[in-house]
Amino acid sequence: MFKTLKLKNIFFIMLGSAIFSFGIVHFNMQNNLAEGGFTGITLLLYARFNWDPSITNLILNVPLFFIGWKLLGRNVLIYTIIGTISVSVFLWFFQLPQIELQIPLREDLTLASLFAGTFIGIGLGIIFRFGGTTGGVDIIARLVNKYFHWSIGKTMFLFDACVITLSLLTYLSYREAMYTLVAVFVGTRLIDFMQEGAYAARGAIIISDKNPDIADKIMKEMDRGVTVLKGHGSFTKQDKEVLYCVVAKTEIVRLKSIITSVDPHAFVSVTVVHDVLGEGFTLDEYKRPIEH
């Protein structure tokens, strides 16, 4: 049953859970900052009733495992259970008196919110990148998507907005609520960064009357592949070949120089390409993985 599970994934899910939990305990809880999702609910219950987040996190998530197990699939469900339990364990661990650090940022909520967003974003980004989740809103969002056809992103945003609004009405000051939004924004951007990958290449779309010469020079001088696409000009009503080439971001200046040396009037559109896979990026010429 567990043979398809990867120990590497489990390790990084637990590592991400530790980073996430450290941020929650030492920056959100110590500085009275809220959070979205089920984590936000656990922080609300902690602020109002002093209920331990490590326990409420499990209480809130366990019922959802039984509801959402068919949607998640076996491996994702197991990774999600590992992630959820790990978060609860680390939340408990980092609150131990002999472990908990007192980081004096209460008078500087700007730094507190930036640290909170950074730790939460990196932690969740690692968890998501290695196939796990922390349960909660992710499962609810998938259920809503299946039965009501709402996008997962829309559901998660609305849930987060409701939790933060409720936190504002119950225990947050307006100042703390604003810094909570800063932390959530930073965390969201870092999650995207972790998901998309730190490596970003550049994709170039090239339209020219000298496409064969441009493609030949790119392949010879840069050792990069070029794909010929079929295009049709809406204005000219003529069929035209379009070149597409992906290069490292450090090579884009050289690529543009090659294009203009062949055809100074070529039309070139450059876009950011995230997480490039394949020969020249993750595989060598013999289709073997490139070690970075």
Contacts in CASP RR format, 6 or more apart in sequence:
PFRMAT RR
TARGET T0000
AUTHOR 0000-0000-0000
METHOD contacts of the structure
MODEL  1
MFKTLKLKNIFFIMLGSAIFSFGIVHFNMQNNLAEGGFTGITLLLYARFN
WDPSITNLILNVPLFFIGWKLLGRNVLIYTIIGTISVSVFLWFFQLPQIE
LQIPLREDLTLASLFAGTFIGIGLGIIFRFGGTTGGVDIIARLVNKYFHW
SIGKTMFLFDACVITLSLLTYLSYREAMYTLVAVFVGTRLIDFMQEGAYA
ARGAIIISDKNPDIADKIMKEMDRGVTVLKGHGSFTKQDKEVLYCVVAKT
EIVRLKSIITSVDPHAFVSVTVVHDVLGEGFTLDEYKRPIEH
1 74 0 8 1.000
2 78 0 8 1.000
4 75 0 8 1.000
5 75 0 8 1.000
5 78 0 8 1.000
5 79 0 8 1.000
8 130 0 8 1.000
9 79 0 8 1.000
9 130 0 8 1.000
9 131 0 8 1.000
9 132 0 8 1.000
10 79 0 8 1.000
10 82 0 8 1.000
12 126 0 8 1.000
12 127 0 8 1.000
12 129 0 8 1.000
12 130 0 8 1.000
13 79 0 8 1.000
13 82 0 8 1.000
13 83 0 8 1.000
13 86 0 8 1.000
13 126 0 8 1.000
13 127 0 8 1.000
13 130 0 8 1.000
13 131 0 8 1.000
13 132 0 8 1.000
14 82 0 8 1.000
14 83 0 8 1.000
14 86 0 8 1.000
15 123 0 8 1.000
15 126 0 8 1.000
16 86 0 8 1.000
16 122 0 8 1.000
16 123 0 8 1.000
16 124 0 8 1.000
16 125 0 8 1.000
16 126 0 8 1.000
16 127 0 8 1.000
17 83 0 8 1.000
17 86 0 8 1.000
17 87 0 8 1.000
17 89 0 8 1.000
17 90 0 8 1.000
17 123 0 8 1.000
17 127 0 8 1.000
17 134 0 8 1.000
18 86 0 8 1.000
18 90 0 8 1.000
19 119 0 8 1.000
19 122 0 8 1.000
19 123 0 8 1.000
19 126 0 8 1.000
20 87 0 8 1.000
20 90 0 8 1.000
20 119 0 8 1.000
20 120 0 8 1.000
20 121 0 8 1.000
20 123 0 8 1.000
20 124 0 8 1.000
20 127 0 8 1.000
20 134 0 8 1.000
21 87 0 8 1.000
21 90 0 8 1.000
21 91 0 8 1.000
21 93 0 8 1.000
21 94 0 8 1.000
22 90 0 8 1.000
22 94 0 8 1.000
22 119 0 8 1.000
23 115 0 8 1.000
23 116 0 8 1.000
23 117 0 8 1.000
23 119 0 8 1.000
23 120 0 8 1.000
24 35 0 8 1.000
24 39 0 8 1.000
24 43 0 8 1.000
24 53 0 8 1.000
24 91 0 8 1.000
24 116 0 8 1.000
24 119 0 8 1.000
24 120 0 8 1.000
25 91 0 8 1.000
25 94 0 8 1.000
25 95 0 8 1.000
25 100 0 8 1.000
26 94 0 8 1.000
26 100 0 8 1.000
26 101 0 8 1.000
26 103 0 8 1.000
26 115 0 8 1.000
26 119 0 8 1.000
27 33 0 8 1.000
27 103 0 8 1.000
27 105 0 8 1.000
27 112 0 8 1.000
27 113 0 8 1.000
27 115 0 8 1.000
27 116 0 8 1.000
27 117 0 8 1.000
27 119 0 8 1.000
27 183 0 8 1.000
28 34 0 8 1.000
28 35 0 8 1.000
28 43 0 8 1.000
28 116 0 8 1.000
28 120 0 8 1.000
28 183 0 8 1.000
29 43 0 8 1.000
29 46 0 8 1.000
29 53 0 8 1.000
30 102 0 8 1.000
30 103 0 8 1.000
30 105 0 8 1.000
30 106 0 8 1.000
30 112 0 8 1.000
31 105 0 8 1.000
31 106 0 8 1.000
31 109 0 8 1.000
31 112 0 8 1.000
31 113 0 8 1.000
31 116 0 8 1.000
31 176 0 8 1.000
31 179 0 8 1.000
32 47 0 8 1.000
32 106 0 8 1.000
32 171 0 8 1.000
32 172 0 8 1.000
32 176 0 8 1.000
33 109 0 8 1.000
33 112 0 8 1.000
33 113 0 8 1.000
33 116 0 8 1.000
33 176 0 8 1.000
33 179 0 8 1.000
33 180 0 8 1.000
33 183 0 8 1.000
34 40 0 8 1.000
34 43 0 8 1.000
34 44 0 8 1.000
34 163 0 8 1.000
34 164 0 8 1.000
34 167 0 8 1.000
34 168 0 8 1.000
34 172 0 8 1.000
34 176 0 8 1.000
34 177 0 8 1.000
34 180 0 8 1.000
35 43 0 8 1.000
35 116 0 8 1.000
35 120 0 8 1.000
35 163 0 8 1.000
35 164 0 8 1.000
35 180 0 8 1.000
35 183 0 8 1.000
35 184 0 8 1.000
36 137 0 8 1.000
36 159 0 8 1.000
36 160 0 8 1.000
36 163 0 8 1.000
36 164 0 8 1.000
36 184 0 8 1.000
37 136 0 8 1.000
37 137 0 8 1.000
37 156 0 8 1.000
37 159 0 8 1.000
37 160 0 8 1.000
37 163 0 8 1.000
38 57 0 8 1.000
38 60 0 8 1.000
38 61 0 8 1.000
38 134 0 8 1.000
38 135 0 8 1.000
38 136 0 8 1.000
38 137 0 8 1.000
39 53 0 8 1.000
39 57 0 8 1.000
39 134 0 8 1.000
40 163 0 8 1.000
40 164 0 8 1.000
40 167 0 8 1.000
41 56 0 8 1.000
41 60 0 8 1.000
41 163 0 8 1.000
42 51 0 8 1.000
42 53 0 8 1.000
42 56 0 8 1.000
42 57 0 8 1.000
42 60 0 8 1.000
43 53 0 8 1.000
43 167 0 8 1.000
44 163 0 8 1.000
44 166 0 8 1.000
44 167 0 8 1.000
44 170 0 8 1.000
44 171 0 8 1.000
45 51 0 8 1.000
45 53 0 8 1.000
45 56 0 8 1.000
46 52 0 8 1.000
46 53 0 8 1.000
46 56 0 8 1.000
47 167 0 8 1.000
47 170 0 8 1.000
47 171 0 8 1.000
48 170 0 8 1.000
48 171 0 8 1.000
52 91 0 8 1.000
52 92 0 8 1.000
52 95 0 8 1.000
53 91 0 8 1.000
54 88 0 8 1.000
54 89 0 8 1.000
54 91 0 8 1.000
54 92 0 8 1.000
54 95 0 8 1.000
55 88 0 8 1.000
57 84 0 8 1.000
57 87 0 8 1.000
57 88 0 8 1.000
57 91 0 8 1.000
58 84 0 8 1.000
58 85 0 8 1.000
58 88 0 8 1.000
60 136 0 8 1.000
61 84 0 8 1.000
61 134 0 8 1.000
61 135 0 8 1.000
61 136 0 8 1.000
64 135 0 8 1.000
64 136 0 8 1.000
64 139 0 8 1.000
64 140 0 8 1.000
65 77 0 8 1.000
65 80 0 8 1.000
65 81 0 8 1.000
65 84 0 8 1.000
65 135 0 8 1.000
65 139 0 8 1.000
67 139 0 8 1.000
67 143 0 8 1.000
68 77 0 8 1.000
68 139 0 8 1.000
68 142 0 8 1.000
68 143 0 8 1.000
69 77 0 8 1.000
71 139 0 8 1.000
71 142 0 8 1.000
71 143 0 8 1.000
71 146 0 8 1.000
72 80 0 8 1.000
72 133 0 8 1.000
72 139 0 8 1.000
72 142 0 8 1.000
75 131 0 8 1.000
76 131 0 8 1.000
76 132 0 8 1.000
76 133 0 8 1.000
79 130 0 8 1.000
79 131 0 8 1.000
79 132 0 8 1.000
79 133 0 8 1.000
80 132 0 8 1.000
80 133 0 8 1.000
80 134 0 8 1.000
80 135 0 8 1.000
80 138 0 8 1.000
80 139 0 8 1.000
82 132 0 8 1.000
83 127 0 8 1.000
83 132 0 8 1.000
83 133 0 8 1.000
83 134 0 8 1.000
83 135 0 8 1.000
84 134 0 8 1.000
84 135 0 8 1.000
87 134 0 8 1.000
93 99 0 8 1.000
94 100 0 8 1.000
103 115 0 8 1.000
105 111 0 8 1.000
105 112 0 8 1.000
105 115 0 8 1.000
106 112 0 8 1.000
109 175 0 8 1.000
109 176 0 8 1.000
109 179 0 8 1.000
110 179 0 8 1.000
110 182 0 8 1.000
112 179 0 8 1.000
112 183 0 8 1.000
113 179 0 8 1.000
113 180 0 8 1.000
113 182 0 8 1.000
113 183 0 8 1.000
113 186 0 8 1.000
114 182 0 8 1.000
114 183 0 8 1.000
114 186 0 8 1.000
116 183 0 8 1.000
116 186 0 8 1.000
117 183 0 8 1.000
117 184 0 8 1.000
117 186 0 8 1.000
117 187 0 8 1.000
117 190 0 8 1.000
118 186 0 8 1.000
118 187 0 8 1.000
118 190 0 8 1.000
120 183 0 8 1.000
120 187 0 8 1.000
120 190 0 8 1.000
121 186 0 8 1.000
121 187 0 8 1.000
121 188 0 8 1.000
121 190 0 8 1.000
121 191 0 8 1.000
121 194 0 8 1.000
122 190 0 8 1.000
122 194 0 8 1.000
123 194 0 8 1.000
124 134 0 8 1.000
124 187 0 8 1.000
124 191 0 8 1.000
124 194 0 8 1.000
125 190 0 8 1.000
125 191 0 8 1.000
125 194 0 8 1.000
125 195 0 8 1.000
126 194 0 8 1.000
127 133 0 8 1.000
127 134 0 8 1.000
128 191 0 8 1.000
128 194 0 8 1.000
128 195 0 8 1.000
129 194 0 8 1.000
129 195 0 8 1.000
133 139 0 8 1.000
137 155 0 8 1.000
137 156 0 8 1.000
137 159 0 8 1.000
137 160 0 8 1.000
138 152 0 8 1.000
138 156 0 8 1.000
140 155 0 8 1.000
140 159 0 8 1.000
141 150 0 8 1.000
141 152 0 8 1.000
141 153 0 8 1.000
141 155 0 8 1.000
141 156 0 8 1.000
141 159 0 8 1.000
142 152 0 8 1.000
144 150 0 8 1.000
144 152 0 8 1.000
144 155 0 8 1.000
145 151 0 8 1.000
145 152 0 8 1.000
145 155 0 8 1.000
160 184 0 8 1.000
164 177 0 8 1.000
164 180 0 8 1.000
164 181 0 8 1.000
164 184 0 8 1.000
167 177 0 8 1.000
167 180 0 8 1.000
168 174 0 8 1.000
168 177 0 8 1.000
172 180 0 8 1.000
196 274 0 8 1.000
196 275 0 8 1.000
197 274 0 8 1.000
197 275 0 8 1.000
199 274 0 8 1.000
199 275 0 8 1.000
199 276 0 8 1.000
199 281 0 8 1.000
200 249 0 8 1.000
200 272 0 8 1.000
200 273 0 8 1.000
200 274 0 8 1.000
201 246 0 8 1.000
201 247 0 8 1.000
201 248 0 8 1.000
201 249 0 8 1.000
201 272 0 8 1.000
201 273 0 8 1.000
201 276 0 8 1.000
201 281 0 8 1.000
202 246 0 8 1.000
202 247 0 8 1.000
202 248 0 8 1.000
202 249 0 8 1.000
202 251 0 8 1.000
202 252 0 8 1.000
202 255 0 8 1.000
202 270 0 8 1.000
202 271 0 8 1.000
202 272 0 8 1.000
202 273 0 8 1.000
203 244 0 8 1.000
203 245 0 8 1.000
203 246 0 8 1.000
203 247 0 8 1.000
203 270 0 8 1.000
203 271 0 8 1.000
203 272 0 8 1.000
203 273 0 8 1.000
204 243 0 8 1.000
204 244 0 8 1.000
204 245 0 8 1.000
204 246 0 8 1.000
204 247 0 8 1.000
204 252 0 8 1.000
204 255 0 8 1.000
204 256 0 8 1.000
204 259 0 8 1.000
204 268 0 8 1.000
204 269 0 8 1.000
204 270 0 8 1.000
204 271 0 8 1.000
205 242 0 8 1.000
205 243 0 8 1.000
205 244 0 8 1.000
205 268 0 8 1.000
205 269 0 8 1.000
205 271 0 8 1.000
206 214 0 8 1.000
206 242 0 8 1.000
206 243 0 8 1.000
206 244 0 8 1.000
206 245 0 8 1.000
206 259 0 8 1.000
206 266 0 8 1.000
206 267 0 8 1.000
206 268 0 8 1.000
207 240 0 8 1.000
207 242 0 8 1.000
207 243 0 8 1.000
207 266 0 8 1.000
207 267 0 8 1.000
207 268 0 8 1.000
208 214 0 8 1.000
208 243 0 8 1.000
208 259 0 8 1.000
208 262 0 8 1.000
208 263 0 8 1.000
208 265 0 8 1.000
208 266 0 8 1.000
208 267 0 8 1.000
209 263 0 8 1.000
210 262 0 8 1.000
210 263 0 8 1.000
210 266 0 8 1.000
211 228 0 8 1.000
211 241 0 8 1.000
211 242 0 8 1.000
211 243 0 8 1.000
213 262 0 8 1.000
213 263 0 8 1.000
214 226 0 8 1.000
214 243 0 8 1.000
214 258 0 8 1.000
214 259 0 8 1.000
214 262 0 8 1.000
214 263 0 8 1.000
214 266 0 8 1.000
215 226 0 8 1.000
215 228 0 8 1.000
215 243 0 8 1.000
217 258 0 8 1.000
217 261 0 8 1.000
217 262 0 8 1.000
218 224 0 8 1.000
218 225 0 8 1.000
218 226 0 8 1.000
218 245 0 8 1.000
218 255 0 8 1.000
218 258 0 8 1.000
219 225 0 8 1.000
219 226 0 8 1.000
221 258 0 8 1.000
222 247 0 8 1.000
222 251 0 8 1.000
222 254 0 8 1.000
222 255 0 8 1.000
222 258 0 8 1.000
224 245 0 8 1.000
224 246 0 8 1.000
224 247 0 8 1.000
224 251 0 8 1.000
224 255 0 8 1.000
224 280 0 8 1.000
225 245 0 8 1.000
226 243 0 8 1.000
226 244 0 8 1.000
226 245 0 8 1.000
227 243 0 8 1.000
227 244 0 8 1.000
227 245 0 8 1.000
228 241 0 8 1.000
228 242 0 8 1.000
228 243 0 8 1.000
229 241 0 8 1.000
229 242 0 8 1.000
229 243 0 8 1.000
229 244 0 8 1.000
230 239 0 8 1.000
230 241 0 8 1.000
230 242 0 8 1.000
231 239 0 8 1.000
231 240 0 8 1.000
231 241 0 8 1.000
231 242 0 8 1.000
232 238 0 8 1.000
232 239 0 8 1.000
232 240 0 8 1.000
233 239 0 8 1.000
233 240 0 8 1.000
245 255 0 8 1.000
246 273 0 8 1.000
246 276 0 8 1.000
246 281 0 8 1.000
247 254 0 8 1.000
247 255 0 8 1.000
248 281 0 8 1.000
252 270 0 8 1.000
256 268 0 8 1.000
256 270 0 8 1.000
259 266 0 8 1.000
259 268 0 8 1.000
260 266 0 8 1.000
276 282 0 8 1.000
277 283 0 8 1.000
279 285 0 8 1.000
279 287 0 8 1.000
280 290 0 8 1.000
281 290 0 8 1.000
282 289 0 8 1.000
282 290 0 8 1.000
283 289 0 8 1.000
283 290 0 8 1.000
284 290 0 8 1.000
END
